[in-house]
């Protein structure tokens, strides 16, 4: 069995796996986006603590949340994959790296480590975006 035949045999499985990655990344991003509307003060604190951005208002946070909501819905729909998957990867990558102090003792926060497998999922989706066709527009 050559490599192409082997890949074709797994194509449906790959499509299902990529779809599941896309949906689960969306769920996490959706929760973070909704938080910008429900508790904009939380997002303001995150901007100050992790990104050293002072003076963001609730209006700014909600505008960012609106733009992010459009992006993640386009992402979960599989639209403009090069751009939407790339932006999701970029934003999640920056968020993961901005939290560097949560990975270093004595300030280790175990829940922050969940960002790393999600980052791997975002990288996988970006690199295999042309194979991610299940329930995609």
PyMOL commands that set and color helices and strands:
alter all, ss='L'
color gray80, all
select helices_A, chain A and resi 3-38+40-51+58-76+81-98+100-103+110-127+129-131
alter helices_A, ss='H'
color red, helices_A
deselect
rebuild
show_as cartoon
